[in-house]
């Protein structure tokens, strides 16, 4: 009954229009001198019968479709039912199916994003407990506080806070984006200075070979974060004293390539293709026990959003080279 009521409401204007059209035609005949009342009544009756027959046939064809839309769906799969018979209904169903597909993709992406945030926060909180516990132990000791050890633990906390903050901002990346021509050497030098204690404590030394006049179109804040991640990894996975981290810039036809090469332990070939996946720590991460598996993932995401290209090459026992390619503006 609900389907029939909906059909009547949908086609009431059509029925009224048909009666108006017949009345208008009869009025023209009457003005032209035609005065046969029986013929006029017969014309109206025939028009009503034909119109009702047409509407009845149309309702029979669309009955399944109307019954489908008058009842609220209980699951999203109800949108995938196929009851269409007319061209209009077929098009509506195709539209609904495509809308359902888009919804599924967005829902899956949202679920994956929420799951990634939850997993990252769990790992981050677990790792941040370590430096806090170490500092609590140092405070409980009667001996004078070791400033060097305290500073190292504070740096770990600072690095962890920066990581979680950048991960949160990644969801609203476009709102926090400011592309401008940036002096590459200035950015590199600032990041190296920010990590100088890390270099000194691990007895690893930076070597910068970037021309003063090189400018790249990028967001300085996000670029600093990426370079910081690369340098942190380079130092963290260099276990021998006296090694260097080489930072250089190469100009070519397509753009400018920033290379960061270390002399560390390198990345196994089986892990190389997966190091930019979220939460992948690999063999090296298991050795140190401090990796969240998010640093290179965030760097890859940032490069993609900024339009840069990130490539990673590595040889076990020789080191790793990370290259960020900036296209000319």
C-alpha positions as CSV (number, residue, x, y, z in Angstrom):
1,X,0.0,0.0,0.0
2,X,2.8,2.4,0.8
3,X,4.3,1.8,-2.7
4,X,0.9,2.5,-4.3
5,X,0.5,5.7,-2.3
6,X,4.0,6.8,-3.4
7,X,3.2,6.0,-7.0
8,X,0.0,8.0,-6.9
9,X,1.6,11.0,-5.4
10,X,4.4,10.8,-8.0
11,X,2.0,10.6,-10.9
12,X,-1.0,12.7,-9.7
13,X,0.3,15.8,-11.6
14,X,0.5,13.6,-14.8
15,X,-3.1,12.6,-14.5
16,X,-4.3,16.1,-14.0
17,X,-2.2,17.3,-16.9
18,X,-3.9,14.7,-19.2
19,X,-7.3,15.9,-18.2
20,X,-6.3,19.5,-18.7
21,X,-5.0,18.7,-22.2
22,X,-8.2,16.9,-23.2
23,X,-10.3,19.8,-21.9
24,X,-8.1,22.3,-23.8
25,X,-8.5,20.4,-27.1
26,X,-12.3,20.1,-26.6
27,X,-12.4,23.9,-25.8
28,X,-10.7,24.6,-29.1
29,X,-13.2,22.4,-31.0
30,X,-16.0,24.1,-29.2
31,X,-14.7,27.6,-30.2
32,X,-14.4,26.3,-33.7
33,X,-18.2,25.5,-33.8
34,X,-18.1,21.8,-32.8
35,X,-21.0,21.3,-30.3
36,X,-21.4,17.5,-30.0
37,X,-21.6,16.8,-26.3
38,X,-21.6,13.0,-26.7
39,X,-18.4,13.0,-28.6
40,X,-16.8,15.3,-25.9
41,X,-17.9,12.9,-23.1
42,X,-16.7,9.9,-25.1
43,X,-13.3,11.6,-25.6
44,X,-12.9,12.3,-21.9
45,X,-13.8,8.8,-20.9
46,X,-11.5,7.2,-23.5
47,X,-8.7,9.5,-22.3
48,X,-9.2,8.6,-18.7
49,X,-9.3,4.8,-19.5
50,X,-6.1,5.0,-21.6
51,X,-4.4,7.1,-18.9
52,X,-5.4,4.8,-16.1
53,X,-4.3,1.8,-18.2
54,X,-0.9,3.4,-18.9
55,X,-0.5,4.2,-15.2
56,X,-1.5,0.7,-14.1
57,X,1.0,-0.8,-16.5
58,X,3.7,1.6,-15.4
59,X,3.0,0.8,-11.7
60,X,3.3,-2.9,-12.4
61,X,6.7,-2.3,-14.0
62,X,7.9,-0.1,-11.2
63,X,6.2,-1.9,-8.3
64,X,9.3,-3.7,-7.1
65,X,11.3,-0.5,-7.3
66,X,8.8,1.4,-5.2
67,X,8.5,-1.3,-2.6
68,X,12.3,-1.2,-2.3
69,X,12.5,2.5,-1.7
70,X,9.5,2.9,0.7
71,X,11.1,0.6,3.3
72,X,14.1,1.8,5.2
73,X,17.2,-0.4,4.6
74,X,18.5,-2.5,7.5
75,X,22.0,-3.0,6.0
76,X,24.2,-1.4,3.4
77,X,23.9,-4.5,1.3
78,X,20.3,-3.6,0.6
79,X,21.6,-0.9,-1.7
80,X,23.0,-3.6,-4.0
81,X,19.7,-5.2,-4.8
82,X,18.7,-5.1,-8.4
83,X,15.0,-4.6,-9.1
84,X,15.1,-2.1,-11.9
85,X,13.2,-2.6,-15.1
86,X,13.0,0.8,-16.7
87,X,16.0,2.8,-18.0
88,X,15.6,5.4,-15.3
89,X,15.6,2.7,-12.5
90,X,18.6,1.0,-14.0
91,X,20.5,4.3,-14.0
92,X,19.4,5.0,-10.4
93,X,20.7,1.6,-9.3
94,X,24.0,2.1,-11.1
95,X,24.3,5.4,-9.3
96,X,23.5,3.9,-5.9
97,X,26.0,1.0,-6.5
98,X,28.8,3.4,-7.4
99,X,27.9,5.5,-4.3
100,X,28.0,2.4,-2.2
101,X,31.5,1.5,-3.6
102,X,32.8,5.0,-2.8
103,X,31.3,4.8,0.7
104,X,33.0,1.5,1.2
105,X,36.4,2.8,0.1
106,X,36.0,5.9,2.4
107,X,34.9,3.7,5.3
108,X,37.9,1.4,4.8
109,X,40.3,4.3,4.6
110,X,38.8,5.8,7.8
111,X,39.0,2.5,9.6
112,X,42.6,2.0,8.5
113,X,43.5,5.5,9.6
114,X,41.9,5.1,13.0
115,X,43.6,1.7,13.4
116,X,47.0,3.2,12.5
117,X,46.5,6.0,15.0
118,X,45.6,3.6,17.7
119,X,48.5,1.3,17.0
120,X,50.9,4.2,16.8
121,X,49.8,5.7,20.1
122,X,50.0,2.3,21.8
123,X,53.6,1.9,20.6
124,X,54.5,5.5,21.3
125,X,53.2,5.4,24.9
126,X,55.1,2.1,25.4
127,X,58.3,3.6,24.2
128,X,58.0,6.8,26.1
129,X,57.7,4.9,29.3
130,X,61.3,3.8,28.9
131,X,63.0,7.3,29.2
132,X,60.6,8.3,31.9
133,X,61.5,5.2,33.9
134,X,65.2,5.8,33.4
135,X,64.9,9.4,34.6
136,X,62.9,8.3,37.6
137,X,65.7,5.8,38.5
138,X,68.4,8.5,38.2
139,X,66.4,10.8,40.5
140,X,66.2,8.0,43.1
141,X,69.9,7.6,43.2
142,X,71.9,9.5,45.9
143,X,74.7,10.4,43.4
144,X,74.6,13.7,41.5
145,X,72.4,13.7,38.5
146,X,74.1,12.7,35.3
147,X,73.3,15.6,32.9
148,X,74.5,13.8,29.9
149,X,72.2,10.8,30.5
150,X,69.3,13.1,31.4
151,X,69.8,15.1,28.2
152,X,69.8,11.9,26.2
153,X,66.5,10.7,27.7
154,X,65.0,14.2,27.2
155,X,66.0,14.1,23.6
156,X,64.2,10.7,23.2
157,X,61.1,12.2,24.7
158,X,61.4,15.3,22.5
159,X,61.8,13.2,19.4
160,X,58.8,11.0,20.4
161,X,56.6,14.0,21.0
162,X,57.6,15.5,17.6
163,X,56.8,12.2,15.9
164,X,53.3,11.9,17.4
165,X,52.6,15.6,16.7
166,X,53.5,15.3,13.0
167,X,51.5,12.1,12.7
168,X,48.5,13.9,14.0
169,X,49.0,16.9,11.7
170,X,49.3,14.6,8.7
171,X,45.5,14.2,8.6
172,X,45.1,18.0,8.2
173,X,48.1,18.4,6.0
174,X,46.6,20.8,3.5
175,X,45.6,23.2,6.3
176,X,49.2,23.3,7.6
177,X,50.9,23.6,4.2
178,X,52.9,26.5,3.0
179,X,54.9,26.0,-0.2
180,X,57.7,28.5,-0.8
181,X,61.2,28.8,-2.4
182,X,63.5,27.5,0.3
183,X,67.3,27.7,0.6
184,X,68.2,24.0,0.9
185,X,71.6,24.5,2.6
186,X,70.0,26.7,5.3
187,X,67.4,24.0,6.1
188,X,70.0,21.3,6.2
189,X,72.3,23.3,8.4
190,X,69.5,24.1,10.9
191,X,68.5,20.4,11.1
192,X,72.1,19.3,11.6
193,X,72.6,21.8,14.4
194,X,69.4,20.6,16.1
195,X,70.9,17.1,16.1
196,X,74.5,18.0,17.0
197,X,74.3,16.3,20.4
198,X,73.1,13.1,18.7
199,X,76.1,13.2,16.3
200,X,78.5,13.9,19.2
201,X,77.2,11.3,21.6
202,X,77.4,8.6,18.8
203,X,80.7,9.8,17.5
204,X,79.3,10.2,14.0
205,X,80.1,13.4,12.0
206,X,78.0,15.2,9.3
207,X,79.4,16.3,6.0
208,X,77.4,18.9,4.2
209,X,78.0,19.5,0.5
210,X,75.1,21.8,-0.6
211,X,75.6,24.9,-2.7
212,X,74.4,28.2,-1.1
213,X,72.3,29.2,-4.1
214,X,70.2,26.1,-4.4
215,X,66.5,26.7,-3.8
216,X,63.7,24.2,-3.8
217,X,59.9,24.6,-3.8
218,X,58.7,23.0,-0.6
219,X,57.3,23.5,2.9
220,X,60.3,24.3,5.2
221,X,58.7,22.8,8.4
222,X,57.8,19.5,6.9
223,X,61.2,19.3,5.1
224,X,63.0,19.8,8.4
225,X,61.0,17.0,9.9
226,X,61.9,14.6,7.1
227,X,65.6,15.5,7.1
228,X,65.5,15.1,10.9
229,X,64.1,11.6,10.5
230,X,66.7,10.6,7.9
231,X,69.6,11.9,10.1
232,X,68.3,10.2,13.2
233,X,68.1,6.9,11.4
234,X,71.5,7.4,9.9
235,X,73.1,8.0,13.2
236,X,71.1,5.4,15.1
237,X,72.1,2.6,12.7
238,X,75.7,3.5,12.5
239,X,77.4,1.5,15.3
240,X,81.1,2.3,14.5
241,X,82.8,5.4,15.8
242,X,84.3,7.9,13.4
243,X,81.8,7.3,10.5
244,X,80.2,10.1,8.6
245,X,76.8,11.1,7.2
246,X,77.1,12.7,3.9
247,X,74.5,15.3,2.9
248,X,74.7,16.6,-0.7
249,X,72.5,18.2,-3.4
250,X,72.7,17.4,-7.1
251,X,71.1,19.4,-9.8
252,X,69.8,17.7,-13.0
253,X,67.3,18.4,-15.7
254,X,64.2,17.3,-13.9
255,X,65.0,19.0,-10.6
256,X,67.2,18.9,-7.5
257,X,68.0,15.7,-5.6
258,X,68.9,15.9,-1.9
259,X,70.9,12.9,-0.9
260,X,71.7,11.7,2.7
261,X,74.1,8.8,2.8
262,X,75.4,7.1,5.9
263,X,78.0,4.4,6.6
264,X,75.9,2.3,8.8
265,X,74.8,-1.3,8.9
266,X,72.5,-0.9,5.8
267,X,69.0,-2.3,5.2
268,X,68.6,-6.0,4.2
269,X,67.2,-6.4,0.7
270,X,64.2,-8.2,1.9
271,X,63.2,-5.2,4.1
272,X,64.1,-2.4,1.6
273,X,60.7,-2.4,-0.2
274,X,58.8,-2.3,3.1
275,X,60.6,0.3,5.2
276,X,58.1,3.0,4.2
277,X,55.1,0.9,5.3
278,X,53.5,2.0,8.6
279,X,54.8,0.2,11.7
280,X,57.4,-1.9,9.8
281,X,60.5,-2.1,11.9
282,X,62.4,-4.8,10.0
283,X,65.5,-6.6,11.1
284,X,67.3,-3.4,12.1
285,X,64.5,-2.2,14.2
286,X,64.4,-5.4,16.1
287,X,68.1,-5.0,16.8
288,X,67.8,-1.6,18.5
289,X,64.3,-2.2,20.0
290,X,63.5,1.5,19.7
291,X,62.0,1.8,16.3
292,X,58.3,2.7,15.9
293,X,58.3,1.9,12.2
294,X,56.7,5.3,11.5
295,X,59.6,7.6,10.6
296,X,60.1,6.6,7.0
297,X,56.4,6.0,6.6
298,X,55.7,9.6,7.6
299,X,58.5,10.8,5.3
300,X,57.0,8.9,2.4
301,X,53.5,10.4,3.1
302,X,54.9,13.9,3.3
303,X,56.9,13.5,0.1
304,X,53.8,12.3,-1.7
305,X,51.7,15.2,-0.5
306,X,54.4,17.8,-1.3
307,X,54.9,16.3,-4.8
308,X,58.5,15.1,-4.0
309,X,59.9,11.7,-4.8
310,X,61.5,9.6,-2.2
311,X,63.9,6.7,-3.0
312,X,66.0,4.5,-0.7
313,X,69.0,2.5,-1.7
314,X,71.0,0.4,0.7
315,X,73.7,-2.3,0.9
316,X,74.1,-4.3,4.0
317,X,77.4,-3.5,5.8
318,X,78.1,-0.4,3.6
319,X,75.3,2.0,4.4
320,X,72.0,3.6,3.1
321,X,71.3,6.4,0.7
322,X,68.0,8.3,0.9
323,X,67.2,10.7,-2.0
324,X,64.5,13.3,-2.1
325,X,63.9,14.8,-5.6
326,X,62.4,18.3,-5.8
327,X,60.9,19.3,-9.2
328,X,61.7,22.7,-10.5
329,X,58.9,25.3,-9.8
